[in-house]
Amino acid sequence: MDIEELTLPQSRRANQRLHALVPGGAHTYAKGDDQYPENLAPVISHGRGAEVWDIDGNRYLEYGSGLRSVSLGHAHPRVTEAVRRELDRGSNFVRPSIVELEAAERFLATVPTAEMVKFAKNGSDVTTAAVRLARAATGRRRVAICADHPFFSVDDWFIGTTPMSAGVPAETTELTVAFPYGDLAATERLLARYGDDIACLILEPAAHAEPPPGYLAGLRELADRYGCLLVFDEMITGFRWSEAGAQGLYGVVPDLSTFGKALGNGFAVSALAGRRELMELGGLRHSGDRVFLLSTTHGAETHSLAAAMAVLTTYVEEGITARLHALGERLAAGVRDVAAGMGVGDHVVVRGRASNLVFATLDENRQPSQEYRTLFLRQLLAGGVLAPSFVVSSALEDADIDRTVEVVARACAVYRKALDAADPTPWLAGRPVKPVFRRRA
């Protein structure tokens, strides 16, 4: 379709209604319409496989599905069938269901570096539980987060460090310190500075670049030497890097780790996993002070745990991680080729592991630009590609990747025109997209 034909009148009206009823117009800030070109934020009707339809009747190939959570594609048959089997059997009980045991066994068989697991509903709950457990186990107050990773939790210990810190007491924020990714010397200086006050180092084990050789093992050694815990946030890397997570791929075992997103293929389930002697502090089989680890009404919801088991089984039996990498490699190569061919190879830049691709949009001076991102997103939407990132799902086919590359080529042709004019404004048709974390609305 032409960009002029994409007007989305029903989505525009629905967005207005959403803003009247839901703060921010969405239940996740990253899904807000400020993340999309003005008046081109589709409201979704339904999805199947790698495609979604908006309420205006437009169909899109979707990337980054469910903020990376729908890695098998929408309404995956093995997952939906597992969920259906549980729906008529009841969803929550006054005592643990057998599904809780089966899900724990399946998870720990898939991620053998962990010895115990506890399920919850979202990533923030389990990362905060990991921090609380680290503080309880060490008797220390401070948390050291990796400064190069964008998000760990909605809770005060992390959100207080972002530009959206309103409502978080300064004394809480002061207990969180930061270290740079890939720099062991800087991390050791931080540990030396705060001595015996740091409870844990928490980071994504990998993100948009591979960890430098020896880096994760070096962090493991530093944590052991300074008496703090090493916590891996595997919300994104879990299963996309390998069936056993990044810890399984890189062979470095953290004390605690957290999983979510891909674990439920869109169903609400997350996990805190780790060493038995630490996890048991949140249990009943010790004589020390009890730790309020995780206690959630809906963490035991049977159909979400059934979804998780189906996801884990599908990943292992169907080689999903390898498929994600193959699809991502095809997409990255295609985008790089057409960007170079249009003379914008230094401006439309694909980054990240093949299973977790993102793109950067750079201006004439090769600086990140929200204006050029807006231009690029508008052209992708007009071509039927909904892509805040290039994170693939296994439901994509080679033909889908090739079609996406064709749309990217047309977008790059417009990008070249804007670069030649040194001004993308004529192609924006409204305000530019905005960063999620900013102080002012």
For each residue, the residues with C-beta under 8 A, 3 or more apart:
1: 5 6 58 382 383 384
2: 5 6 382
3: 6 378 379 381 382 429
4:
5: 1 2 382
6: 1 2 3 40 58 381 382
7: 12 39 56
8: 11 12 39 40 41 42 54 56 58
9: 12 13 56
10: 13 14 43 54 55 56
11: 8 14 15 41 42 43 54 55 56
12: 7 8 9 15 16 39
13: 9 10 16 17
14: 10 11 17 18 43 55
15: 11 12 18 19 25 33 41 43
16: 12 13 19 20
17: 13 14 20 21
18: 14 15 21 22 25 26 43
19: 15 16 22 24 25
20: 16 17
21: 17 18
22: 18 19 25 26 27
23:
24: 19 29 32
25: 15 18 19 22 32 33
26: 18 22 29 31 32 33
27: 22 31
28: 31 32 67
29: 24 26 32 436
30: 35 67 388 436
31: 26 27 28 35 67
32: 24 25 26 28 29 35 436
33: 15 25 26 36 41
34: 433 434
35: 30 31 32 41 388 433 434 436
36: 33 40 41 42 377 381 388 433
37: 40 41 374 377 378 381 428 429 430 433
38: 428 429 430 431
39: 7 8 12 429 430
40: 6 8 36 37 377 378 381
41: 8 11 15 33 35 36 37
42: 8 11 36 54 55 56 58 60 381 386
43: 10 11 14 15 18 54 55
44: 47 52 53 54 55
45: 52 53 54 55
46: 52 53 74
47: 44 51 52 53 62 65 70 74 75
48: 51 73 74 75
49: 73 74 75 395
50: 61 62 65 73 74 393 395 396 397 400
51: 47 48 59 60 61 62 74
52: 44 45 46 47 59 60 62 65 74 386
53: 44 45 46 47 57 58 59 60
54: 8 10 11 42 43 44 45 57 58 60
55: 10 11 14 42 43 44 45
56: 7 8 9 10 11 42
57: 53 54
58: 1 6 8 42 53 54 384
59: 51 52 53 384
60: 42 51 52 53 54 381 384 385 386
61: 50 51 384 385 386 387 396 400 403 404
62: 47 50 51 52 65 74 386 387 393
63: 385 386 387 388 389 390 391 392 393 404
64: 67 68 387 388 389 390 391
65: 47 50 52 62 68 69 70 71 73 74 266 391 393
66: 69 70 261 266
67: 28 30 31 64 261
68: 64 65 71 236 240 261 262 356 389 391
69: 65 66 260 261 262 264 265 266
70: 47 65 66 73 74 265 266 393
71: 65 68 239 240 261 262 265 311 320 324 393 394
72: 76 78 79 265 311 314 320 393 394 395
73: 48 49 50 65 70 76 393 394 395 396
74: 46 47 48 49 50 51 52 62 65 70 266 395
75: 47 48 49 79 80
76: 72 73 79 80 265 310 314 395
77: 80 81
78: 72 81 82 310 313 314
79: 72 75 76 82 83 265 267 307 310 311 314
80: 75 76 77 83 84
81: 77 78 84 85 310
82: 78 79 85 86 303 306 307 309 310
83: 79 80 86 87 267 303 304 306 307 310
84: 80 81 87 88
85: 81 82 88 89 306
86: 82 83 89 91 99 302 303 306
87: 83 84 91 303
88: 84 85
89: 85 86 302
90: 93 302
91: 86 87 301 302 303
92: 297 298 300 301 302
93: 90 96 97 300
94:
95:
96: 93 100 101 300
97: 93 100 300 302
98: 101 102
99: 86 102 103 300 302 305 306 309
100: 96 97 103 104 119 300 305
101: 96 98 104 105
102: 98 99 105 106 305 309
103: 99 100 106 107 119 305 306 308 309
104: 100 101 107 108 117 119
105: 101 102 108 109
106: 102 103 109 110 308 309 312 313
107: 103 104 110 111 114 117 271 273 308 312
108: 104 105 111 112 114 115 116 117 273
109: 105 106 112
110: 106 107 243 244 312 315 316
111: 107 108 114 117 238 244 245 247 248 257 259 273
112: 108 109 244 248
113: 244 245 247 248 253 254 257
114: 107 108 111 117 257 273 274 275
115: 108 273 274 275 276 279
116: 108 273 274 275 276 279 280
117: 104 107 108 111 114 271 272 273 279
118: 126 129 271 272 273 279 282 293 294 299
119: 100 103 104 269 270 271 299 300 305 308
120: 125 126 129 269 270 271 272 294 296 299
121: 125 268 269 270 296 298 299 301 304
122: 125 126 260 268 270
123: 126 127 153 233 235 258 260 261 270
124: 127 128 152 153 154 155
125: 120 121 122 128 129 270 294 296
126: 118 120 122 123 129 130 258 259 260 270 271 272 294
127: 123 124 130 131 152 153 155 158 202 231 233 235 258
128: 124 125 131 132 153 155 157
129: 118 120 125 126 132 133 272 282 293 294
130: 126 127 133 134 200 202 231 256 257 258 272 274
131: 127 128 134 135 143 153 157 199 200 202 231
132: 128 129 135 136 291 292 293
133: 129 130 136 137 256 272 274 278 279 281 282 291 293
134: 130 131 137 138 140 143 199 200 228 229 231 255 256
135: 131 132 138 139 140 141 143 199 200
136: 132 133 139 281 289 291
137: 133 134 199 229 278 281
138: 134 135 199 200 227 228 229
139: 135 136
140: 134 135 196 197 198 199 228
141: 135 175 197 199
142: 175 176 177 194 197 198 199
143: 131 134 135 157 175 176 177 198 199 200 202
144: 176 177 178 179 187 190 191 194 198 200 201 202 228
145: 149 152 158 161 176 177 178 179 202 203
146: 149 178 179 180 181 201 202 203 204
147: 178 179 180 181
148: 180 181 182 207
149: 145 146 152 181 203 204 207 233
150: 437
151: 158
152: 124 127 145 149 158 202 233
153: 123 124 127 128 131 157 158 159
154: 124 158 159
155: 124 127 128 158 159
156: 159 160 168 169 172 173
157: 128 131 143 153 160 172 175 176
158: 127 145 151 152 153 154 155 161 162 176
159: 153 154 155 156 162 164 165 168
160: 156 157 165 168 169 170 172 173 176
161: 145 158 165 173 176 178
162: 158 159 165 437
163: 437 438 439
164: 159 437 438 439
165: 159 160 161 162 168 173
166:
167:
168: 156 159 160 165 172 173
169: 156 160 172 173
170: 160 173 174
171: 174 175
172: 156 157 160 168 169 175 176
173: 156 160 161 165 168 169 170 176
174: 170 171
175: 141 142 143 157 171 172
176: 142 143 144 145 157 158 160 161 172 173
177: 142 143 144 145 190 194 198
178: 144 145 146 147 161
179: 144 145 146 147 183 186 187 190 201
180: 146 147 148 183 186 187
181: 146 147 148 149 203 207
182: 148 209 211 212 215
183: 179 180 186 187
184: 187 188 215 218 219 222
185: 188 189
186: 179 180 183 189 190
187: 144 179 180 183 184 190 191 201 219 222
188: 184 185 191 192 222
189: 185 186 192 193
190: 144 177 179 186 187 193 194 198
191: 144 187 188 194 195 198 222 226 228
192: 188 189 195
193: 189 190
194: 142 144 177 190 191 197 198
195: 191 192
196: 140 226 227
197: 140 141 142 194
198: 140 142 143 144 177 190 191 194 201 226 228
199: 131 134 135 137 138 140 141 142 143 228 229
200: 130 131 134 135 138 143 144 223 228 229 230 231 255 256
201: 144 146 179 187 198 219 222 223 228 229 230 231
202: 127 130 131 143 144 145 146 152 231 232 233
203: 145 146 149 181 219 231 232 233
204: 146 149 207 232 233 234 235 236 237 246
205: 211 216 232 233 234 237 241 246 247 250 252 254
206: 209 210 211 237 241 246 250 353
207: 148 149 181 204 236 352
208: 351 352 353 356 358
209: 182 206 351 352
210: 206 353
211: 182 205 206 215 216 250
212: 182 215
213:
214: 217 218
215: 182 184 211 212 218 219
216: 205 211 219 220 250 252
217: 214 220 221 252
218: 184 214 215 221 222
219: 184 187 201 203 215 216 222 223 230 252
220: 216 217 223 224 230 252 253 254
221: 217 218 224 225
222: 184 187 188 191 201 218 219 225 226
223: 200 201 219 220 226 228 229 230 255
224: 220 221 227
225: 221 222
226: 191 196 198 222 223
227: 138 196 224
228: 134 138 140 144 191 198 199 200 201 223
229: 134 137 138 199 200 201 223 254 255 256 278
230: 200 201 219 220 223 254 255 256
231: 127 130 131 134 200 201 202 203 254 255 256 257 258
232: 202 203 204 205 237 245 246 247 254 256 257 258
233: 123 127 149 152 202 203 204 205 236 257 258
234: 204 205 237 238 245 246 247 257 258 259
235: 123 127 204 238 258 259 260 261 270
236: 68 204 207 233 240 261 356
237: 204 205 206 232 234 240 241 245 246 356
238: 111 234 235 241 245 246 257 259 260 261 262 263
239: 71 242 243 245 259 262 263 311 312 315 320 321
240: 68 71 236 237 262 321 324 353 355 356
241: 205 206 237 238 245 246 248 249 321 353 355
242: 239 245 246 248 249 321
243: 110 239 248 312 315 316 320 321
244: 110 111 112 113 247 248 249
245: 111 113 232 234 237 238 239 241 242 248 249 257 259
246: 204 205 206 232 234 237 238 241 242 249 250
247: 111 113 205 232 234 244 250 251 252 253 254 257
248: 111 112 113 241 242 243 244 245 251
249: 241 242 244 245 246
250: 205 206 211 216 246 247
251: 247 248
252: 205 216 217 219 220 247
253: 113 220 247
254: 113 205 220 229 230 231 232 247 257 274
255: 134 200 223 229 230 231 274 275 278
256: 130 133 134 200 229 230 231 232 272 273 274 275 278 279
257: 111 113 114 130 231 232 233 234 238 245 247 254 272 273 274
258: 123 126 127 130 231 232 233 234 235 270 271 272 273
259: 111 126 234 235 238 239 245 263 270 271 273
260: 69 122 123 126 235 238 263 264 269 270 271
261: 66 67 68 69 71 123 235 236 238 264
262: 68 69 71 238 239 240 265 311
263: 238 239 259 260 269 270 271 308 311 312
264: 69 260 261 267 268 269 304 307 308 311
265: 69 70 71 72 76 79 262 307 310 311
266: 65 66 69 70 74 307
267: 79 83 264 303 304 307 308
268: 121 122 264 298 301 304
269: 119 120 121 260 263 264 301 304 305 307 308
270: 119 120 121 122 123 125 126 235 258 259 260 263
271: 107 117 118 119 120 126 258 259 260 263 308
272: 117 118 120 126 129 130 133 256 257 258 279 293 294
273: 107 108 111 114 115 116 117 118 256 257 258 259 279
274: 114 115 116 130 133 254 255 256 257 278 279
275: 114 115 116 255 256 278 279
276: 115 116 279 280
277: 280 281
278: 133 137 229 255 256 274 275 281
279: 115 116 117 118 133 256 272 273 274 275 276 282 283 293
280: 116 276 277 283 285 286
281: 133 136 137 277 278 286 288 290 291 293
282: 118 129 133 279 290 291 292 293 294
283: 279 280 286 293
284:
285: 280
286: 280 281 283
287:
288: 281
289: 136
290: 281 282
291: 132 133 136 281 282
292: 132 282 295
293: 118 129 132 133 272 279 281 282 283
294: 118 120 125 126 129 272 282 299
295: 292
296: 120 121 125 299 300
297: 92
298: 92 121 268 301 304
299: 118 119 120 121 294 296
300: 92 93 96 97 99 100 119 296 305
301: 91 92 121 268 269 298 304 305
302: 86 89 90 91 92 97 99 305 306
303: 82 83 86 87 91 267 306 307
304: 83 121 264 267 268 269 298 301 307 308
305: 99 100 102 103 119 269 300 301 302 308 309
306: 82 83 85 86 99 103 302 303 309 310
307: 79 82 83 264 265 266 267 269 303 304 310 311
308: 103 106 107 119 263 264 267 269 271 304 305 311 312
309: 82 99 102 103 106 305 306 312 313
310: 76 78 79 81 82 83 265 306 307 313 314
311: 71 72 79 239 262 263 264 265 307 308 314 315
312: 106 107 110 239 243 263 308 309 315 316
313: 78 106 309 310 316 317
314: 72 76 78 79 310 311 317 318 320
315: 110 239 243 311 312 318 320 321
316: 110 243 312 313
317: 313 314
318: 314 315 323 394
319: 322 323
320: 71 72 239 243 314 315 323 324 394
321: 239 240 241 242 243 315 324 325 355
322: 319 325 326
323: 318 319 320 326 327 394
324: 71 240 320 321 327 328 354 355 392 393 394
325: 321 322 328 329 353 354 355
326: 322 323 329 330 354
327: 323 324 330 331 354 392 394 396 398 401
328: 324 325 331 332 353 354 355 356 357 390 392
329: 325 326 332 333 354
330: 326 327 333 334 398 401
331: 327 328 334 335 350 357 390 392 401 404 405
332: 328 329 335 336 350 354 357 390
333: 329 330 336 337
334: 330 331 337 338 401 402 404 405 408
335: 331 332 338 339 348 350 359 390 405 408
336: 332 333 339 340 345 350
337: 333 334 340 341 405
338: 334 335 341 342 405 408 409 412
339: 335 336 342 344 345 347 348 349 408 412
340: 336 337 343 344 345
341: 337 338 409 412
342: 338 339 409 412 413 415 416
343: 340 416 419
344: 339 340 347 348 412 415 416 419
345: 336 339 340 348 349
346: 349 362 366
347: 339 344 361 362 363 366 372 415 419
348: 335 339 344 345 359 360 361 362 376 408 411 412 415
349: 339 345 346 359 360 361 362
350: 331 332 335 336 357 358 359 390
351: 208 209 357 358 359 360
352: 207 208 209 356 357 358
353: 206 208 210 240 241 325 328 356 357
354: 324 325 326 327 328 329 332 357
355: 240 241 321 324 325 328 391 392
356: 68 208 236 237 240 328 352 353 391
357: 328 331 332 350 351 352 353 354 389 390 391 392
358: 208 350 351 352 389 390 391
359: 335 348 349 350 351 376 389 390
360: 348 349 351 368
361: 347 348 349 368 369 372 373 375 376
362: 346 347 348 349 365 366 367 368 369 372
363: 347 366 367 368 369 371 372 419 424
364: 419 422
365: 362
366: 346 347 362 363
367: 362 363
368: 360 361 362 363
369: 361 362 363 372 373 424
370: 373 374 432 433 434 435
371: 363 374 375 424 425 428 432
372: 347 361 362 363 369 375 376 415 418 424
373: 361 369 370 376 377 432 433
374: 37 370 371 377 378 424 428 432 433
375: 361 371 372 378 379 411 414 415 418 424 427 428
376: 348 359 361 372 373 379 380 411 415
377: 36 37 40 373 374 380 381 387 388 433
378: 3 37 40 374 375 381 382 427 428 429
379: 3 375 376 382 383 407 410 411 414 415
380: 376 377 383 385 386 387 407 408 411
381: 3 6 36 37 40 42 60 377 378 384 385 386
382: 1 2 3 5 6 378 379
383: 1 379 380 406 407 410 411
384: 1 58 59 60 61 381 407
385: 60 61 63 380 381 404 407 408
386: 42 52 60 61 62 63 380 381
387: 61 62 63 64 377 380 390 404
388: 30 35 36 63 64 377
389: 63 64 68 357 358 359
390: 63 64 328 331 332 335 350 357 358 359 387
391: 63 64 65 68 355 356 357 358
392: 63 324 327 328 331 355 357 396 401
393: 50 62 63 65 70 71 72 73 324 396
394: 71 72 73 318 320 323 324 327
395: 49 50 72 73 74 76
396: 50 61 73 327 392 393 400 401
397: 50 400 401
398: 327 330 401 402
399: 402 403
400: 50 61 396 397 403 404
401: 327 330 331 334 392 396 397 398 404 405
402: 334 398 399 405 406
403: 61 399 400 406 407
404: 61 63 331 334 385 387 400 401 407 408
405: 331 334 335 337 338 401 402 408 409
406: 383 402 403 409 410
407: 379 380 383 384 385 403 404 410 411
408: 334 335 338 339 348 380 385 404 405 411 412
409: 338 341 342 405 406 412 413
410: 379 383 406 407 413 414
411: 348 375 376 379 380 383 407 408 414 415
412: 338 339 341 342 344 348 408 409 415 416
413: 342 409 410 416 417
414: 375 379 410 411 417 418 427
415: 342 344 347 348 372 375 376 379 411 412 418 419
416: 342 343 344 412 413 419 420
417: 413 414 420 421 427
418: 372 375 414 415 421 423 424 426 427
419: 343 344 347 363 364 415 416 422
420: 416 417
421: 417 418 424 426
422: 364 419
423: 418 426
424: 363 369 371 372 374 375 418 421 427 428
425: 371 428
426: 418 421 423
427: 375 378 414 417 418 424
428: 37 38 371 374 375 378 424 425 431 432
429: 3 37 38 39 378
430: 37 38 39
431: 38 428 434
432: 370 371 373 374 428
433: 34 35 36 37 370 373 374 377
434: 34 35 370 431 438
435: 370 438
436: 29 30 32 35
437: 150 162 163 164
438: 163 164 434 435 441
439: 163 164
440:
441: 438
